[in-house]
Amino acid sequence: MTLWVDDAYPYVEIFTGDTLPEADRRRTDLGVEPMTCAPDAFNSGEGLITLEPGQTHEARWGIDPGVKEGEV
């Protein structure tokens, strides 16, 4: 599997369920989230994109499952 992002995503957050109260649900999966700004950007301003009325911002991302047609 491949996650791809364009230049609008300089940050990627990866997280686990380590803080879940149920021990059997911890670290069974990973979450991956492309981000246009750093965590806590509203406070730090790092990477924060501010748009004026009428302005737009475009960002693209996707997932390639890596499975070819006919494969399972």
N, CA, C and O atoms as a printed pandas DataFrame, in Angstrom:
     atom_number atom_name residue_name chain_id  residue_number  x_coord  y_coord  z_coord
0              1         N          MET        A               1    0.847   -1.161    0.000
1              2        CA          MET        A               1    0.000    0.000    0.000
2              3         C          MET        A               1    0.900    1.234    0.000
3              4         O          MET        A               1    1.932    1.270    0.669
4              5         N          THR        A               2    0.493    2.224   -0.751
5              6        CA          THR        A               2    1.248    3.471   -0.823
6              7         C          THR        A               2    0.310    4.649   -0.581
7              8         O          THR        A               2   -0.742    4.760   -1.212
8              9         N          LEU        A               3    0.701    5.518    0.330
9             10        CA          LEU        A               3    0.006    6.787    0.537
10            11         C          LEU        A               3    0.798    7.842   -0.215
11            12         O          LEU        A               3    2.007    7.964   -0.023
12            13         N          TRP        A               4    0.129    8.605   -1.070
13            14        CA          TRP        A               4    0.822    9.682   -1.773
14            15         C          TRP        A               4    0.157   11.010   -1.432
15            16         O          TRP        A               4   -1.051   11.083   -1.203
16            17         N          VAL        A               5    0.977   12.058   -1.403
17            18        CA          VAL        A               5    0.501   13.413   -1.107
18            19         C          VAL        A               5    1.204   14.385   -2.037
19            20         O          VAL        A               5    2.307   14.109   -2.510
20            21         N          ASP        A               6    0.574   15.520   -2.301
21            22        CA          ASP        A               6    1.256   16.547   -3.087
22            23         C          ASP        A               6    2.004   17.492   -2.138
23            24         O          ASP        A               6    2.024   17.279   -0.926
24            25         N          ASP        A               7    2.614   18.532   -2.703
25            26        CA          ASP        A               7    3.433   19.459   -1.915
26            27         C          ASP        A               7    2.655   20.242   -0.870
27            28         O          ASP        A               7    3.257   20.875   -0.003
28            29         N          ALA        A               8    1.330   20.210   -0.936
29            30        CA          ALA        A               8    0.512   20.934    0.042
30            31         C          ALA        A               8    0.508   20.245    1.406
31            32         O          ALA        A               8    0.031   20.814    2.388
32            33         N          TYR        A               9    1.039   19.022    1.470
33            34        CA          TYR        A               9    1.052   18.254    2.720
34            35         C          TYR        A               9    2.485   18.048    3.212
35            36         O          TYR        A               9    3.072   16.997    2.957
36            37         N          PRO        A              10    3.052   19.018    3.902
37            38        CA          PRO        A              10    4.419   18.840    4.396
38            39         C          PRO        A              10    4.503   18.012    5.680
39            40         O          PRO        A              10    5.599   17.720    6.158
40            41         N          TYR        A              11    3.355   17.635    6.237
41            42        CA          TYR        A              11    3.329   16.874    7.495
42            43         C          TYR        A              11    2.476   15.624    7.322
43            44         O          TYR        A              11    1.468   15.631    6.614
44            45         N          VAL        A              12    2.899   14.556    7.980
45            46        CA          VAL        A              12    2.107   13.328    8.039
46            47         C          VAL        A              12    2.141   12.862    9.483
47            48         O          VAL        A              12    3.209   12.704   10.075
48            49         N          GLU        A              13    0.964   12.644   10.041
49            50        CA          GLU        A              13    0.867   12.160   11.413
50            51         C          GLU        A              13    0.563   10.667   11.388
51            52         O          GLU        A              13   -0.330   10.212   10.674
52            53         N          ILE        A              14    1.319    9.918   12.180
53            54        CA          ILE        A              14    1.097    8.482   12.315
54            55         C          ILE        A              14    0.778    8.221   13.777
55            56         O          ILE        A              14    1.493    8.681   14.668
56            57         N          PHE        A              15   -0.294    7.486   14.020
57            58        CA          PHE        A              15   -0.699    7.274   15.406
58            59         C          PHE        A              15   -1.210    5.849   15.606
59            60         O          PHE        A              15   -1.594    5.170   14.653
60            61         N          THR        A              16   -1.205    5.415   16.857
61            62        CA          THR        A              16   -1.685    4.083   17.224
62            63         C          THR        A              16   -2.793    4.233   18.253
63            64         O          THR        A              16   -3.102    5.342   18.688
64            65         N          GLY        A              17   -3.381    3.123   18.636
65            66        CA          GLY        A              17   -4.397    3.115   19.670
66            67         C          GLY        A              17   -3.818    2.833   21.044
67            68         O          GLY        A              17   -4.513    2.285   21.899
68            69         N          ASP        A              18   -2.554    3.195   21.278
69            70        CA          ASP        A              18   -1.894    2.880   22.551
70            71         C          ASP        A              18   -2.626    3.419   23.770
71            72         O          ASP        A              18   -2.493    2.854   24.855
72            73         N          THR        A              19   -3.378    4.470   23.630
73            74        CA          THR        A              19   -4.044    5.059   24.790
74            75         C          THR        A              19   -5.451    4.499   25.017
75            76         O          THR        A              19   -6.147    4.916   25.943
76            77         N          LEU        A              20   -5.859    3.565   24.181
77            78        CA          LEU        A              20   -7.187    2.967   24.362
78            79         C          LEU        A              20   -7.230    2.160   25.657
79            80         O          LEU        A              20   -6.257    1.483   25.989
80            81         N          PRO        A              21   -8.337    2.218   26.391
81            82        CA          PRO        A              21   -8.414    1.502   27.658
82            83         C          PRO        A              21   -8.411   -0.024   27.492
83            84         O          PRO        A              21   -7.959   -0.743   28.383
84            85         N          GLU        A              22   -8.911   -0.517   26.357
85            86        CA          GLU        A              22   -8.954   -1.964   26.132
86            87         C          GLU        A              22   -7.607   -2.435   25.596
87            88         O          GLU        A              22   -7.233   -2.100   24.472
88            89         N          ALA        A              23   -6.876   -3.213   26.397
89            90        CA          ALA        A              23   -5.523   -3.645   26.029
90            91         C          ALA        A              23   -5.498   -4.411   24.712
91            92         O          ALA        A              23   -4.527   -4.305   23.964
92            93         N          ASP        A              24   -6.531   -5.171   24.414
93            94        CA          ASP        A              24   -6.537   -5.960   23.181
94            95         C          ASP        A              24   -6.720   -5.115   21.924
95            96         O          ASP        A              24   -6.560   -5.626   20.816
96            97         N          ARG        A              25   -7.052   -3.834   22.071
97            98        CA          ARG        A              25   -7.213   -2.941   20.910
98            99         C          ARG        A              25   -5.994   -2.057   20.677
99           100         O          ARG        A              25   -5.953   -1.326   19.688
100          101         N          ARG        A              26   -5.010   -2.105   21.553
101          102        CA          ARG        A              26   -3.819   -1.266   21.426
102          103         C          ARG        A              26   -2.862   -1.832   20.381
103          104         O          ARG        A              26   -2.656   -3.043   20.297
104          105         N          ARG        A              27   -2.292   -0.948   19.601
105          106        CA          ARG        A              27   -1.285   -1.276   18.589
106          107         C          ARG        A              27   -1.699   -2.382   17.624
107          108         O          ARG        A              27   -0.849   -3.129   17.140
108          109         N          THR        A              28   -2.969   -2.493   17.345
109          110        CA          THR        A              28   -3.392   -3.461   16.341
110          111         C          THR        A              28   -3.429   -2.836   14.956
111          112         O          THR        A              28   -3.446   -3.551   13.954
112          113         N          ASP        A              29   -3.443   -1.528   14.890
113          114        CA          ASP        A              29   -3.486   -0.813   13.620
114          115         C          ASP        A              29   -2.688    0.479   13.742
115          116         O          ASP        A              29   -2.355    0.931   14.838
116          117         N          LEU        A              30   -2.395    1.049   12.595
117          118        CA          LEU        A              30   -1.785    2.376   12.535
118          119         C          LEU        A              30   -2.729    3.295   11.782
119          120         O          LEU        A              30   -3.349    2.890   10.799
120          121         N          GLY        A              31   -2.834    4.515   12.239
121          122        CA          GLY        A              31   -3.571    5.542   11.508
122          123         C          GLY        A              31   -2.559    6.480   10.873
123          124         O          GLY        A              31   -1.575    6.858   11.510
124          125         N          VAL        A              32   -2.789    6.852    9.640
125          126        CA          VAL        A              32   -1.899    7.767    8.922
126          127         C          VAL        A              32   -2.747    8.907    8.396
127          128         O          VAL        A              32   -3.732    8.688    7.691
128          129         N          GLU        A              33   -2.359   10.126    8.742
129          130        CA          GLU        A              33   -3.145   11.298    8.370
130          131         C          GLU        A              33   -2.257   12.362    7.734
131          132         O          GLU        A              33   -1.429   12.962    8.418
132          133         N          PRO        A              34   -2.421   12.608    6.417
133          134        CA          PRO        A              34   -1.694   13.720    5.814
134          135         C          PRO        A              34   -2.219   15.035    6.375
135          136         O          PRO        A              34   -3.425   15.206    6.557
136          137         N          MET        A              35   -1.304   15.961    6.648
137          138        CA          MET        A              35   -1.702   17.232    7.267
138          139         C          MET        A              35   -1.032   18.406    6.551
139          140         O          MET        A              35    0.147   18.338    6.203
140          141         N          THR        A              36   -1.783   19.467    6.336
141          142        CA          THR        A              36   -1.235   20.663    5.694
142          143         C          THR        A              36   -0.511   21.560    6.686
143          144         O          THR        A              36    0.181   22.492    6.277
144          145         N          CYS        A              37   -0.654   21.302    7.973
145          146        CA          CYS        A              37    0.028   22.096    8.995
146          147         C          CYS        A              37    0.472   21.182   10.130
147          148         O          CYS        A              37    0.037   20.035   10.235
148          149         N          ALA        A              38    1.337   21.709   10.964
149          150        CA          ALA        A              38    1.847   20.933   12.092
150          151         C          ALA        A              38    0.758   20.725   13.145
151          152         O          ALA        A              38   -0.197   21.499   13.213
152          153         N          PRO        A              39    0.902   19.677   13.970
153          154        CA          PRO        A              39   -0.029   19.533   15.090
154          155         C          PRO        A              39    0.009   20.795   15.955
155          156         O          PRO        A              39    1.070   21.393   16.135
156          157         N          ASP        A              40   -1.118   21.191   16.477
157          158        CA          ASP        A              40   -1.251   22.382   17.324
158          159         C          ASP        A              40   -0.927   23.682   16.569
159          160         O          ASP        A              40   -0.477   24.660   17.167
160          161         N          ALA        A              41   -1.161   23.678   15.255
161          162        CA          ALA        A              41   -0.827   24.850   14.434
162          163         C          ALA        A              41   -1.644   26.087   14.780
163          164         O          ALA        A              41   -1.194   27.206   14.532
164          165         N          PHE        A              42   -2.825   25.911   15.343
165          166        CA          PHE        A              42   -3.597   27.093   15.738
166          167         C          PHE        A              42   -2.862   27.876   16.816
167          168         O          PHE        A              42   -3.010   29.095   16.900
168          169         N          ASN        A              43   -2.076   27.197   17.636
169          170        CA          ASN        A              43   -1.298   27.882   18.663
170          171         C          ASN        A              43    0.102   28.269   18.190
171          172         O          ASN        A              43    0.581   29.360   18.498
172          173         N          SER        A              44    0.768   27.370   17.434
173          174        CA          SER        A              44    2.146   27.633   17.015
174          175         C          SER        A              44    2.241   28.426   15.714
175          176         O          SER        A              44    3.215   29.146   15.493
176          177         N          GLY        A              45    1.233   28.296   14.855
177          178        CA          GLY        A              45    1.260   28.934   13.543
178          179         C          GLY        A              45    2.091   28.173   12.522
179          180         O          GLY        A              45    2.134   28.569   11.357
180          181         N          GLU        A              46    2.755   27.088   12.925
181          182        CA          GLU        A              46    3.646   26.349   12.035
182          183         C          GLU        A              46    2.866   25.660   10.909
183          184         O          GLU        A              46    2.098   24.730   11.152
184          185         N          GLY        A              47    3.072   26.124    9.692
185          186        CA          GLY        A              47    2.423   25.545    8.529
186          187         C          GLY        A              47    0.971   25.955    8.344
187          188         O          GLY        A              47    0.319   25.503    7.402
188          189         N          LEU        A              48    0.459   26.793    9.215
189          190        CA          LEU        A              48   -0.946   27.180    9.161
190          191         C          LEU        A              48   -1.230   27.991    7.896
191          192         O          LEU        A              48   -0.504   28.933    7.579
192          193         N          ILE        A              49   -2.273   27.623    7.190
193          194        CA          ILE        A              49   -2.682   28.317    5.973
194          195         C          ILE        A              49   -3.879   29.188    6.319
195          196         O          ILE        A              49   -4.896   28.692    6.805
196          197         N          THR        A              50   -3.758   30.468    6.072
197          198        CA          THR        A              50   -4.847   31.407    6.346
198          199         C          THR        A              50   -5.381   31.925    5.019
199          200         O          THR        A              50   -4.628   32.447    4.196
200          201         N          LEU        A              51   -6.665   31.779    4.821
201          202        CA          LEU        A              51   -7.293   32.227    3.578
202          203         C          LEU        A              51   -8.164   33.443    3.834
203          204         O          LEU        A              51   -8.902   33.504    4.817
204          205         N          GLU        A              52   -8.069   34.389    2.951
205          206        CA          GLU        A              52   -8.954   35.547    2.967
206          207         C          GLU        A              52  -10.251   35.178    2.253
207          208         O          GLU        A              52  -10.260   34.234    1.463
208          209         N          PRO        A              53  -11.336   35.890    2.505
209          210        CA          PRO        A              53  -12.592   35.599    1.802
210          211         C          PRO        A              53  -12.382   35.546    0.291
211          212         O          PRO        A              53  -11.782   36.446   -0.297
212          213         N          GLY        A              54  -12.880   34.491   -0.320
213          214        CA          GLY        A              54  -12.761   34.313   -1.768
214          215         C          GLY        A              54  -11.526   33.539   -2.196
215          216         O          GLY        A              54  -11.467   33.071   -3.333
216          217         N          GLN        A              55  -10.536   33.388   -1.320
217          218        CA          GLN        A              55   -9.343   32.624   -1.669
218          219         C          GLN        A              55   -9.635   31.129   -1.554
219          220         O          GLN        A              55  -10.545   30.712   -0.837
220          221         N          THR        A              56   -8.851   30.341   -2.269
221          222        CA          THR        A              56   -8.982   28.887   -2.193
222          223         C          THR        A              56   -7.613   28.266   -1.956
223          224         O          THR        A              56   -6.574   28.894   -2.159
224          225         N          HIS        A              57   -7.648   27.036   -1.526
225          226        CA          HIS        A              57   -6.421   26.246   -1.338
226          227         C          HIS        A              57   -6.736   24.843   -1.818
227          228         O          HIS        A              57   -7.786   24.293   -1.485
228          229         N          GLU        A              58   -5.849   24.265   -2.589
229          230        CA          GLU        A              58   -6.082   22.927   -3.120
230          231         C          GLU        A              58   -4.972   21.997   -2.669
231          232         O          GLU        A              58   -3.797   22.365   -2.682
232          233         N          ALA        A              59   -5.343   20.810   -2.276
233          234        CA          ALA        A              59   -4.386   19.788   -1.870
234          235         C          ALA        A              59   -4.930   18.435   -2.318
235          236         O          ALA        A              59   -6.136   18.188   -2.283
236          237         N          ARG        A              60   -4.011   17.563   -2.739
237          238        CA          ARG        A              60   -4.433   16.248   -3.223
238          239         C          ARG        A              60   -3.643   15.157   -2.513
239          240         O          ARG        A              60   -2.444   15.291   -2.267
240          241         N          TRP        A              61   -4.339   14.086   -2.194
241          242        CA          TRP        A              61   -3.688   12.918   -1.630
242          243         C          TRP        A              61   -4.477   11.686   -2.052
243          244         O          TRP        A              61   -5.611   11.798   -2.519
244          245         N          GLY        A              62   -3.883   10.527   -1.890
245          246        CA          GLY        A              62   -4.574    9.298   -2.258
246          247         C          GLY        A              62   -3.870    8.079   -1.713
247          248         O          GLY        A              62   -2.781    8.172   -1.147
248          249         N          ILE        A              63   -4.495    6.950   -1.887
249          250        CA          ILE        A              63   -3.950    5.673   -1.454
250          251         C          ILE        A              63   -3.968    4.718   -2.637
251          252         O          ILE        A              63   -4.994    4.531   -3.290
252          253         N          ASP        A              64   -2.811    4.116   -2.900
253          254        CA          ASP        A              64   -2.699    3.071   -3.903
254          255         C          ASP        A              64   -2.609    1.755   -3.156
255          256         O          ASP        A              64   -1.616    1.510   -2.471
256          257         N          PRO        A              65   -3.624    0.894   -3.269
257          258        CA          PRO        A              65   -3.615   -0.353   -2.487
258          259         C          PRO        A              65   -2.540   -1.340   -2.932
259          260         O          PRO        A              65   -2.256   -2.302   -2.218
260          261         N          GLY        A              66   -1.939   -1.119   -4.100
261          262        CA          GLY        A              66   -0.873   -2.006   -4.555
262          263         C          GLY        A              66   -1.351   -3.343   -5.062
263          264         O          GLY        A              66   -0.545   -4.248   -5.275
264          265         N          VAL        A              67   -2.641   -3.486   -5.257
265          266        CA          VAL        A              67   -3.209   -4.744   -5.760
266          267         C          VAL        A              67   -3.474   -4.585   -7.249
267          268         O          VAL        A              67   -4.165   -3.660   -7.675
268          269         N          LYS        A              68   -2.922   -5.492   -8.025
269          270        CA          LYS        A              68   -3.140   -5.468   -9.470
270          271         C          LYS        A              68   -4.445   -6.188   -9.800
271          272         O          LYS        A              68   -4.902   -7.039   -9.036
272          273         N          GLU        A              69   -5.032   -5.849  -10.923
273          274        CA          GLU        A              69   -6.286   -6.478  -11.337
274          275         C          GLU        A              69   -6.102   -7.983  -11.405
275          276         O          GLU        A              69   -5.130   -8.457  -11.994
276          277         N          GLY        A              70   -7.003   -8.733  -10.822
277          278        CA          GLY        A              70   -6.941  -10.182  -10.806
278          279         C          GLY        A              70   -6.225  -10.769   -9.619
279          280         O          GLY        A              70   -6.297  -11.978   -9.397
280          281         N          GLU        A              71   -5.522   -9.937   -8.833
281          282        CA          GLU        A              71   -4.835  -10.400   -7.626
282          283         C          GLU        A              71   -5.741  -10.253   -6.424
283          284         O          GLU        A              71   -6.592   -9.365   -6.383
284          285         N          VAL        A              72   -5.561  -11.106   -5.466
285          286        CA          VAL        A              72   -6.286  -10.996   -4.206
286          287         C          VAL        A              72   -5.353  -11.289   -3.067
287          288         O          VAL        A              72   -5.764  -11.251   -1.907
